[in-house]
Amino acid sequence: MSEPIELAVQIASLRRSLFWSKSVVGFLILVLFSLVLGGLTRRPETVEANQILLKDKKGNLIAKLGDEGYGSTCLTLFAQVNGPRSELCVDRSGSFLVLSGPNDSRVSLTPGFSTIEPSMPIAPGLYIGENNGQNFASISIGSETSIAIGHGSMKAIEISSPTGSPAINLFGGDGKKLWSTH
Protein backbone atom coordinates (compact mmCIF):
# COMPACT_ATOMS: atom_id res chain seq x y z
CA MET A 1 0.00 0.00 0.00
CA SER A 2 2.85 2.36 0.41
CA GLU A 3 3.54 2.42 -3.30
CA PRO A 4 0.22 4.03 -4.22
CA ILE A 5 0.72 6.66 -1.51
CA GLU A 6 4.25 7.37 -2.70
CA LEU A 7 2.98 7.62 -6.28
CA ALA A 8 0.25 10.03 -5.16
CA VAL A 9 2.85 12.16 -3.34
CA GLN A 10 5.12 12.14 -6.38
CA ILE A 11 2.19 13.01 -8.69
CA ALA A 12 1.21 15.90 -6.39
CA SER A 13 4.83 17.10 -6.36
CA LEU A 14 5.02 16.91 -10.16
CA ARG A 15 1.73 18.82 -10.44
CA ARG A 16 3.10 21.60 -8.20
CA SER A 17 6.33 21.76 -10.21
CA LEU A 18 4.35 21.84 -13.49
CA PHE A 19 2.09 24.60 -12.09
CA TRP A 20 5.09 26.73 -11.10
CA SER A 21 6.84 26.05 -14.42
CA LYS A 22 3.72 27.10 -16.35
CA SER A 23 3.37 30.20 -14.14
CA VAL A 24 7.00 31.27 -14.71
CA VAL A 25 6.76 30.67 -18.51
CA GLY A 26 3.45 32.57 -18.64
CA PHE A 27 4.97 35.48 -16.69
CA LEU A 28 8.01 35.57 -19.02
CA ILE A 29 5.74 35.54 -22.11
CA LEU A 30 3.71 38.40 -20.61
CA VAL A 31 6.91 40.44 -19.93
CA LEU A 32 8.18 39.74 -23.47
CA PHE A 33 4.81 40.74 -24.99
CA SER A 34 4.82 43.97 -22.93
CA LEU A 35 8.33 44.84 -24.09
CA VAL A 36 7.46 44.23 -27.75
CA LEU A 37 4.22 46.22 -27.49
CA GLY A 38 6.03 49.04 -25.68
CA GLY A 39 8.68 49.15 -28.39
CA LEU A 40 6.03 49.37 -31.13
CA THR A 41 4.09 52.21 -29.51
CA ARG A 42 7.08 54.32 -28.40
CA ARG A 43 7.55 57.47 -30.49
CA PRO A 44 10.98 58.20 -31.91
CA GLU A 45 12.83 61.19 -30.49
CA THR A 46 13.94 62.31 -33.96
CA VAL A 47 12.13 62.12 -37.27
CA GLU A 48 14.19 62.72 -40.39
CA ALA A 49 12.68 63.74 -43.72
CA ASN A 50 13.46 65.96 -46.70
CA GLN A 51 9.94 67.34 -46.78
CA ILE A 52 6.87 67.10 -44.57
CA LEU A 53 3.40 67.39 -46.11
CA LEU A 54 0.30 67.70 -43.94
CA LYS A 55 -3.08 66.93 -45.51
CA ASP A 56 -6.62 67.23 -44.24
CA LYS A 57 -9.08 64.32 -44.09
CA LYS A 58 -10.04 64.90 -47.75
CA GLY A 59 -6.42 64.69 -48.91
CA ASN A 60 -5.98 68.42 -49.54
CA LEU A 61 -2.55 69.86 -48.75
CA ILE A 62 -2.77 72.21 -45.73
CA ALA A 63 0.89 72.56 -44.69
CA LYS A 64 4.30 71.97 -46.21
CA LEU A 65 7.75 72.15 -44.59
CA GLY A 66 10.88 71.65 -46.62
CA ASP A 67 13.50 72.85 -49.06
CA GLU A 68 12.12 75.30 -51.64
CA GLY A 69 15.28 75.42 -53.74
CA TYR A 70 18.29 77.74 -53.74
CA GLY A 71 18.93 76.79 -50.10
CA SER A 72 15.67 78.20 -48.72
CA THR A 73 13.68 76.25 -46.16
CA CYS A 74 10.01 77.23 -45.98
CA LEU A 75 6.94 76.48 -43.91
CA THR A 76 3.81 77.10 -45.96
CA LEU A 77 0.25 76.92 -44.60
CA PHE A 78 -2.65 76.63 -47.07
CA ALA A 79 -6.31 77.48 -46.47
CA GLN A 80 -7.32 75.83 -49.73
CA VAL A 81 -5.84 75.04 -53.13
CA ASN A 82 -4.91 78.32 -54.87
CA GLY A 83 -6.36 80.25 -51.93
CA PRO A 84 -4.96 82.30 -49.05
CA ARG A 85 -1.68 81.06 -47.63
CA SER A 86 1.14 81.98 -45.27
CA GLU A 87 4.78 81.34 -46.02
CA LEU A 88 7.80 81.70 -43.74
CA CYS A 89 11.17 81.12 -45.41
CA VAL A 90 14.74 81.25 -44.17
CA ASP A 91 18.15 80.68 -45.70
CA ARG A 92 21.75 81.71 -45.07
CA SER A 93 21.25 85.22 -46.46
CA GLY A 94 18.07 86.11 -44.53
CA SER A 95 14.39 85.35 -44.20
CA PHE A 96 10.94 86.58 -45.15
CA LEU A 97 7.28 86.17 -44.24
CA VAL A 98 4.54 86.38 -46.87
CA LEU A 99 0.83 86.43 -46.04
CA SER A 100 -1.53 86.07 -49.01
CA GLY A 101 -5.24 86.70 -48.82
CA PRO A 102 -8.27 86.89 -51.06
CA ASN A 103 -8.36 89.24 -54.07
CA ASP A 104 -4.61 88.78 -54.58
CA SER A 105 -3.84 90.79 -51.44
CA ARG A 106 -0.38 90.27 -49.98
CA VAL A 107 1.80 91.37 -47.08
CA SER A 108 5.55 90.72 -47.06
CA LEU A 109 7.94 91.35 -44.20
CA THR A 110 11.70 90.79 -44.23
CA PRO A 111 14.74 91.73 -42.17
CA GLY A 112 16.58 91.68 -45.51
CA PHE A 113 18.14 88.97 -47.66
CA SER A 114 19.98 88.44 -50.94
CA THR A 115 18.33 86.85 -53.95
CA ILE A 116 20.19 84.18 -55.91
CA GLU A 117 19.04 84.87 -59.48
CA PRO A 118 19.39 87.72 -60.19
CA SER A 119 21.88 88.33 -57.42
CA MET A 120 20.73 91.42 -55.53
CA PRO A 121 20.24 92.47 -51.93
CA ILE A 122 16.71 93.07 -50.62
CA ALA A 123 16.66 95.66 -47.82
CA PRO A 124 14.68 95.13 -44.62
CA GLY A 125 11.12 96.17 -45.31
CA LEU A 126 7.37 95.77 -45.35
CA TYR A 127 5.18 95.55 -48.45
CA ILE A 128 1.37 95.61 -48.46
CA GLY A 129 -0.50 95.20 -51.73
CA GLU A 130 -3.85 94.21 -53.12
CA ASN A 131 -5.32 93.33 -56.47
CA ASN A 132 -2.05 91.83 -57.69
CA GLY A 133 -0.07 94.93 -56.68
CA GLN A 134 -2.44 97.42 -58.30
CA ASN A 135 -2.59 99.25 -54.96
CA PHE A 136 0.39 99.12 -52.64
CA ALA A 137 2.32 100.68 -49.78
CA SER A 138 5.88 99.81 -48.88
CA ILE A 139 8.49 100.72 -46.33
CA SER A 140 12.13 99.98 -47.01
CA ILE A 141 14.91 100.49 -44.46
CA GLY A 142 18.62 100.97 -45.20
CA SER A 143 20.84 103.43 -47.03
CA GLU A 144 17.83 104.13 -49.30
CA THR A 145 15.13 104.28 -46.60
CA SER A 146 11.75 105.12 -48.13
CA ILE A 147 7.98 105.00 -47.79
CA ALA A 148 6.07 104.59 -51.03
CA ILE A 149 2.38 104.51 -51.89
CA GLY A 150 1.26 103.72 -55.39
CA HIS A 151 -0.77 101.89 -57.97
CA GLY A 152 0.44 99.28 -60.42
CA SER A 153 4.20 99.51 -60.76
CA MET A 154 4.21 103.30 -60.30
CA LYS A 155 4.62 105.26 -57.12
CA ALA A 156 2.15 108.08 -56.40
CA ILE A 157 3.90 109.36 -53.27
CA GLU A 158 7.42 108.64 -52.13
CA ILE A 159 9.13 109.88 -48.99
CA SER A 160 12.77 108.90 -49.15
CA SER A 161 15.76 109.48 -46.99
CA PRO A 162 18.82 108.37 -48.87
CA THR A 163 22.00 109.17 -47.01
CA GLY A 164 22.38 112.97 -46.97
CA SER A 165 19.46 113.84 -49.28
CA PRO A 166 15.90 113.34 -47.94
CA ALA A 167 13.06 114.03 -50.39
CA ILE A 168 9.29 113.98 -50.84
CA ASN A 169 8.06 113.24 -54.36
CA LEU A 170 4.57 113.26 -55.89
CA PHE A 171 4.06 111.42 -59.17
CA GLY A 172 1.33 111.61 -61.80
CA GLY A 173 -0.52 108.68 -63.34
CA ASP A 174 2.10 108.47 -66.08
CA GLY A 175 4.93 108.09 -63.52
CA LYS A 176 6.37 111.57 -64.09
CA LYS A 177 7.22 113.75 -61.11
CA LEU A 178 4.58 116.37 -60.42
CA TRP A 179 6.27 117.87 -57.39
CA SER A 180 9.46 117.31 -55.41
CA THR A 181 11.22 118.92 -52.47
CA HIS A 182 14.39 119.06 -54.63
Long-range contacts (C-beta under 8 A, 24 or more apart in sequence): 70-116, 70-117, 71-116, 94-122, 96-122, 103-130, 103-131, 104-130, 104-131, 104-132, 104-133, 105-129, 105-130, 105-131, 106-130, 106-133, 112-142
